[in-house]
Amino acid sequence: MTCGSTHEPAAVRRPVRALLTALLAGVLPLLSSLLLVAGAPPASAATLTEVTSFGTNPSGLRMHLYVPDSVRARPAVLVAVHYCTGSGPAFHAGTEFASLADRYGFVVVYPSATRSGNCFDVSSPQALRRDGGSDPVGIRSMVGYVEQHLNADPERVYVTGASSGAMMTNVLLGDYPDVFKAGAAFMGVPHSCFATTDGSGWNSACANGTVDRTPQQWGDLARAAYPPGYSGPRPRVQIWHGTEDTTLRYPNFGEQIDQWTNVHGVSRTPAYTDQPQSGWTRTRYGGTGAQAPVEAISIQGTGHTLPTAGMAARAIAFFGLDATGPGPEPSPGACRVGYTVNAWNSGLTATITLTNTGTAAVRDWSLAFTLPAGQTITSGWGAAYSPAGGAVTARGLSYNSTLPAGAATQIGFQASHSGDTGKPASFTLNGTPCTTG
């Protein structure tokens, strides 16, 4: 979000000052309290380092990099984006992402906005399209620098942020879906919600939660950020918001859900709902597991003060960065398959519910089964199927390829048939037999 300057009309400057005041009042006390979190790991010898030459940087962002002592040989990358009035070093000091990097061996990139108010540009036409200029281009360059100089894994790049940083998280997920595998937005707004055409960075209608678009309209805005016709994988998204947020009001929570469920092509009706702790309501869309395509957490009675203690760890778990290495293969009986067929004269749809009933996560899963003679898969969802008939293997996609212990994912396909509409006789998960029913 571009904050006001001395050249902006007073009517624009006033709401920006109000935003900054609210952020200072709500966020800075939070950051101080986070430094005192009980049970924090011992201080690391690793330090935050500024990188001054990292590539194309049209808006003059600063880059700080945290590489833990325990960094893995081919580390994952987390981009952590600060709130208005903040900085990369402040976000490093006031959140738990660095201590989690110490624990799990990933690296953290902390961008710093340098314009008036230290807000990120999520409003200009340049920011809202791929390689258009402004802040997203500089952040993309930071990721490229880390991939080149630290041998970071380009298949494990993630982004998170608070307030202005949450807005930038959504912008980056739309602009660079081929770069970021997932994002976690704390107190943000949808991609393009803050768009302006008058050169200002403040959008009162969006901030007040009065911009109400259909899921299709929101999805089209995110997809339009990477023209023409990108058809690759889309990042998974975790959305956080407090019901009493008066800076970026709570209706933006639902609008973000609308946007990202549409982008992923999954139902707006939750597949899973729970309350992980008092006052929290968590919903998952497109899957029931801990790494569903879209996960949303509503915090009752909370204002513009996220993330509070412990929330960063939940974002890291959503990304899958809490895994320290390849998981063990499932033991016999550690998976269960439910299989439902809906058939008609020449075709059928099959819905498969795969549950990990074991005690360890299964990563890069593949489910093998043999279709009855005459059945041929014509299309599928939730997995990649090969070949179309006979002995078929369904492999998980980017958003559901890790199946945590106790979690389930639902996949399925449409097929033609020549008369036999029966079910496969057996299933194996990564080579291990599953129970059925």
N, C-alpha and C positions, 0 to 999 in steps of 0.2 A: 504494500500500500504506500503510495507516494504521499508524504505529509506536506503540510502547507509551507509556503515560502512567503517572503515579503512582497512578492509580486502577485499573490493571490488575493481575490476579493475578501473583505472581512467576513462575509457570509460563509466562505469556505474555511477561513482560518479558525473561526470560532468552534465548529464541531471537531476540527482536528485537535485544537488545544484541549477540548473536553475529553477526547479520546486519550490523549497523552496523560492528562491528569488522572483519569480512571485507571489507566495502566500502571502509573506510578503508585497509586494508592493500593491497588489490588495485587500487583505482581511482585513488587520489591519486597514487601514483608514475607511473601511466600518464599522468595529466593533465599532470604536470610534463614528461614526456618529449615529449609531443605539441607542446609549445611550441617545441621545438628541431628540428622536422622540417626536414630539409635541403630546399633548393629552394623554400621558402615564398615567396609573392609579397611585394613590398614592403608595408610597413605602410600601411593605409588611413587617411585622415583621418576616416572615419566612426567613430562611437562608439556604444556601447551606451547606450540611453536607457530610463529607467523610465517607464511609463505608469501613472498612478494611478487613472484613472476610465475603465474600458473596458466597463462594462456589468454585467450580473448576475453576481455572484461570491459564491455562498453560503458558500464555505469560506475566503474571505479570501486567495486566491492573489495573488502579486505577478506583474507582467508586465514583462519587459524586451524591447525591440525593437531589432533591428539592421537599419538601412537602409543598404546600401552606397552609395558615391559613384556607382557605375555602375548604380544601380537602373533597371530598365526602365520604360517608360511604364505598362504594365499588368502589374505583377510577379506572379510566382508567390509562394506563401507556404509556408514550412517551419516547422512547430512542432517544436522540439527540446527534449525533456523529460529532466530530469536524474535521476540515481541518488539513492538514500537518502543522507542527510548532505550532499547537494549543494545547489546553487542555480542559478538561471538564469545569473547572471554567471559562476559557476565552470564551467558547461557551455560557455558562450560562450568562455571563455579556454582551456579545456582540450581542445577538439575543433576539427576543421577546417571546421565548417559555415560559419562567418563568412567565412573566406578563400575558400571555394567560392562564397559569395554575392557576394563582390567580383568573382569571375571571371565569374559567369553572370547577375548582376543580379536575383536573387530576394531577398526579405526573410525574416528569421528571427525568430520569436517564441520567447522563452525564458520559460516559466512557472517560478515558484518555489513549492514547497510551503512552508507555514508551520507545520504541526503539529509535534509533538515528533518529532525524528529526521529531519525534512525528507523524509519519504516521501509519495508520492501515494496517495490513497485508491482502491484497486482491489478493495476487499473488501466495502464496504457495499452493501445493496440499492439505496440512492440512486445510487451510482456506476455500477451495472451496468445501468441502463436510461436510455433517452433522456430528457433533461430531468428526471431524477429528483432532481437536487440534487448537492451536493458538487463535487469537483474538475472532472469533465468539463464541467459547465455553465460554470464560469469559463473554461476553455480555449476552449470554443466561443465565448464572448463575446469573447475576445482575437482570434479569427479574424474575427469580425464587425466588430470595431473596425478592423482592418487593411483589410478590404474596403471599409469606408466611408470611412476617412480617407486611404488611400493608393491608392485605385482599384485594389486588388488583384483578380486574376482568380479568381473563385469556382470556376472549372473547373480550377484548378491549385493545390490546397491539399493539403499532404502533412504527414506526421507521422513522427518518429523518436524513439527514446529508448533509454537504457541501464538495465538492471536494473529498478528501480521505474518508470523512464521507459519501458522496453520493455513492461512490464505495462500501463502507461497507454496506450501506442500501440495495443495490442490492444483495450483497452477502448474507446478512441475510434473505432476502425474498426468495432466492433460497434454502439456507441451512435449514431454519426453517419456512416453509410455514404453519405449524400447530401452530406456536407461534405468528407470526405477522399477523395482519388482513389487514394492508395496510402500504405503505411506500411512502415517498416523497424524491426524490433524486435531489439535487441542484448541477448541474455541475458534473455529474458522468459518468460512463461508464457501459456497460452491465456486468452482472455476468460472470466471467471467461475471460473477455477481457484482463485483466492485468496479466493473468496467465503466469508464467515463469517456466522454468525447470533447470535453472542454479544457483538457490539460490538467485538471485537478486530480488529486488522488483520493478524494473522499466521496463516498457514495452513501448519502444518508438513508435512502430507501433500503439499500441492502443491509447496512448496519442495523437498522431498526426492524429488520425481518419482514418487510412489506413487499419484497420482490418474490412473487409467487408464480413459478412457471411449472409446466407439466414435466414429468420425468423425461419425456421425449425431447422437449425443448432444452432441458438442462443437459441431457446426454449429447444432443447435437452440438451444443457449445463446446463441450469438452472434446468431442471428436474433431471439431473444426480447427482445433489448435494444431493439429498435425495433418494438414492437407498435403497432397490429395490422396484420399482413400487408404490410409493406413489400416491394415487388417490383421496385424499381429496381436500378441497377447497384451492384455491390459493389467495394470498393477492392482493388487488387492488394496483395500482401503479400510482403515480403522478410524472412526469418527467419535470424538468426545465433545460433550457440551454440558454446561450447567443450566438448570432450568431457570435460574434467576440472573442470568447474564444480562446486564443492561448496557454493555458496550457493543457487543455483536450478539444481538438478541437470539433467544432460543429457537424461533422458527427456522433459523438457518440450519439447525440440526437436521430437521426433516427434509429441507431442500437438498442438503448434501446426500442424504440417503436416496432421494429421488434421482439425483444425478448419477451416482455411481452404480446403483442397481440397474439403471437403464444402460449405462455404458457396458456393464458386464452381461446384459441380457438375461438377468435373473428376476424373479418375482419380487415385488415390493412387499409381499406378505412374508413375515419372518419365518424362516425354517426352524428357528430355535430361539427361545427366550428364557432368560434366567436372571437371578439377582445375586451376582457374585459377592456382594456385601451390602450392608444396610444402606438404603437410599440409592442404590445403583440399579438400573435396568439395562440389561445387555440383550441386544437382538442380533441375530446373524441371518444373512440373506444369501441364498444360493448354495448353502451347505450348513451342516450342523457342527462341524469341527472347529478347532481353535484357530484355523487358518482359512476360514470361509472367504469368499470373494469380497464381501462387505460385512463389517462388524461395527455396531454402533452402541455407545455407552452413554446413557443419560444419567446425570448426577443430580438428584433431587435437592433443591434448596441451595445450590452452589452458584456463585457468581463468576466473574471474569478472573479466575484465579488458578486455572489449570496449566500444567499438570502438578498435582500435589504428590506427596511422598507415596511411592509404590506404583504410581501409574506408568512411569517410564519402563519399569520391569514388565508390565503387561504389554506395552507396545513392543518391546524386544521379543517377548514370547510370540506375539502375533506375527512378527517378521520371521520367526524361526531362528533368531540369533542366539537363543539360549541353549542351542544344541552344541555340544563340544566336539562332535565328530559323527561319522556315520553310525546310525543306530543298528542294533543287532537284528538279525533276521527273526521274523516271528516264529514262535514255537508252535508245534502242532496244536490245533484247536484254538489258536490265538486270533482267529478271524472268523467272522460270520457273514454270510451272504443271504440277503433277502431278494427274491426274484419274482416280479409280477409281470404277467403278460396280458395285454389287451389286443385281441386278434379280430380281424375281419376277413372277408373272402380271400384276398390275395396278399394281405400285409398284416403287420403287427407292430406294436411298440412294446419294448421291454424296459422295465425300471429296475435298476439294481441298487440295493442299499448295502454298502460295504462297511462293516464295523470292525475296528481294531479292538479285540477283546483281550489283548495282551497287556503287559505292564510297561512296554517301551514303545516309543514312536517308531513307525515304519516310514522310511524315507524313500523317495523315488519308486513308489510301489507299481507293480504290474499285476493285473488279475487275469489269469488264463482260464479259458473254458472252451469247450467244443460245442458248436451249434448243431442242432439236428439237421439231417440232410435236407437240402432244399431251401434252407433259410440263408438269406444274403443281406447283410447290413447295407442300408442305403444312406443313412445319416446317423450321427450320434451326438451326444452332449456329455460334458463332464469328464471325458477321457478321449484319448486318441486310440482308434481301433484298427488293428491290422492282423491278418488280412480280413476281407469282408465276409468270408465264410469258412466253414471247417474249424480248425484249431485257431481260435482268436485270442489275441492278447490286447487288453485294455490298459493303457498306461496313463497315469495321472498327469494333469496339466499343471502349469506353473502355480496356480492358486491352491491346488489340493494335492500336490505330489507328496506332501508329508502328512501322514495320518497319525495324530497323537494317540497315546494310549486312551482307550475308552471312547474315542471319537468315531463318528461315522461320516461318510460322504455318499451322496446319491448321484448316480450316473445312469445313462440309458441310451437306447438306440431305437431307430425305426428300421424294419427289415421287410423284405418280401419273402413269401414262402410258397411252396408248391403243395401244401396240404398238411404238413406236420408243423403244428404251432407249439410244440412242447418246449421244455426247459432243458438247459445243459444238465448233464448227470452229475457234474462235480466242478469245483472251482479251486484254484490254487493262488495264493498271494505270495509273490516272490518265491515261487516254487514250493510253498508249504500248503498242505490241504486246509481248506476252510470247512467249517460246519455250515449247514444250510437251514433255512427256516426263519 
